[in-house]
Amino acid sequence: MIDLLYLRLAKSAILSELDASYGFDKSEILEALPHLRENGASFVTLESGSDLRGCIGSIVAYRDLFSDIVSNAKAAAFRDPRFAPLSLDETMDLSVEVSLLSTPSEVVYSDFADLVSKVVPHKDGLILKHRHFSSTYLPQVWQSISDTSEFLLSLAYKAGANEQIFNEKPSIYRYRVTSRKELWDELLPL
């Protein structure tokens, strides 16, 4: 299970943008949690009630996990292009989720039916890449799209393509996540 401190770090990053007087000590956190110095990929998801309020992340680990969580938390709260920047008033019904991603691995398949048979529902997060098309779904999306064919078609539509893209055999990558979600008000900042 993911450490509660990752969620507290995400909240602290968002608070530091909402309230200029709030700050947290990076060196103190890294001393307590030295593994945050290692490269890692994370997604930070914000929900207001049961509605998505922001979700930004990294698919591939390219910076230290501390910086990745902090940057993605701020981006989910203030720079997700689907939403206006988060206000302090909106935190009343907010939940914060941090997901840590494994290294993606390519799914080798012969056709759409073979691809469907190789995807593990409710466990696999997927990345679709083909020419200028690209999209990803975290495994949490299985909660709303439980049919594998529909999951893949929706992933194609999210990328701006349609079902015909599978005739061209796009690259598909899978990854797994460990995640934890808590209500904003129940999280102590760092």
N, C-alpha and C positions, 0 to 999 in steps of 0.2 A: 504494500500500500504506500501511496505517496505521502511524504512527510507534510504535516500541517504547516511547517515553517515555510514551505514553498507558497502556500496560499497567503500566509501572513506577509511574505515578501511582495507578492502581487498587490495586495491591499495597500501596503506601505508605498509602493511605487505610484499607485493611483492617487493616494492621499497627498503625496508630495506635489502633485500637479493641481489638486483641488484647493490646497491650503499651503501658501508659500512659507508659512511659519513651521510647517511640519517637515522633518528631515529624518533620515536614518543613516547609520554609520556602516558603510560598505565594508570597511576593514574589520570591524567588530563581527559582522555577520560572516565574513569569509573565514575569520579565525574560529568561529563556532561551527561552521559548516564548510570545511575545506574542499569537499567534493564539488561545491559550486564553482570552483576554479576550472574544473574540467569542462570540455566542450559538451554541449547538450542541445537538444532540440525540444522546444516546448510550444504548446498552444495555451493561450489564456482565453477563456470563454466567460462572458458575463451574461446573466439572464435576469430579466425583470419579471418576477413571477415565473411563469413558464415560457415567456417570450424571449427570444434571442435579443441581446442588447449590444453585443460586440463579440467578435471572435477573430483573433489574429495570432499567427504563429509561424514557426519555422519548421520546415519539413526535414531539413538536413542540419545536423549540428555543424555550425561554422564559427561559433563564438562560445565563450564560457557560459555556463548555465545561469549564473547570477545575472549577467547582462541580458541573456536571452529572455528570462522571465520578466525582468524589469522592463525591457523594451516592449515586449509583447503585451504586458499588462497595460502600459501607457497607450500603446497603439489600439488595443481593443476598446479602451475607455474613451479615447479622444480622437482617433484617426481611422476608425473603421468607416469606409466610404458609404456604408449603408445607413449610418446613423449620425445624428448631430452629436457633438461632444457631450460626454456625460456631465451632469451637474450634481452638486452635492445633494440636492433634494431627491434625486433619483436613487441614491444609495439606500434608501429606507427599505426597499423590497428587492434588493439586489443579491444575487448569489455569484460567487466567484469559483471557477473551476480551472485547475491547472492540470494539463496533460503532458506527460513526458513521452516522447516518441522513440521507438527503436530505430535502428538504421534501416531504411527501406531496402527491399530486395525485389528484383524483377520477377514477375510471374510469366513463365514461358507457357504459351498456349497456341493451339492450332486454329481455333475458330471461336466464335462467341459461345457456343455450347460448352466447349472445353474450358473456356475462361470461367463461365458460370460454375462449372463443377469444381474448379480449383480455389474459388474464393470461399473463405470461412466466415459465414455470417456471424455477426455480433462480436467478432474478434478482430477481423482485418479492417484497418484503415487503408484506403486506396488512393493512389495517385494515377491520373491519366495524363499522358503527354503524347502529343502528335503535332508536328509542324508548329503552328502558333497556338494550338489549343493546349490548355493545361488546367487541371483542377484537382482538388483533393476532398475527401470526406473522412473525418475522424470516425473511429468505430462507434462513437456515440450516435451517429446518424442512423444506425441500424434500429434505434428505438422508434424512429418515425417511418423508415422504409425497410421493412423486414424481408421483402422478396429480393433475391440476388439479382435477377434480371432487371427489376425496376431500379435497384440501387445503382447498377452499372449504367443504365440509360439516363438516370438522373445526373450521375457524375458527368456523362457526356454533355447533357444540356447545360449543366453548370459551367462547363468549359466553353460554351458558346457553339457547340457542335450539335449533331443529332445522331440518331441510331446508326446512320450510314457510316459513321467513323469506324465502327467495329469491322466493317468490310476491309478497311485499310490496316487492320491490326495495330492499333496504337500501343505504345509502351504502357504497361500497367505495372505498378510497383505496390507492394503491400508493406505495411508496418503495423506494429502493435503499440498500444499505449498503456501506461499506468496513470490513473487520474484520481482526483479527489475534488469534491465540490462542497462548499460550506456557505451558509448565509453570511453576508457582509457584516451584519451586526454581531455575529458570534465569533468573528475573527479579531483577535487583538493585533494591532499593528506592531511592527518590530521597533 
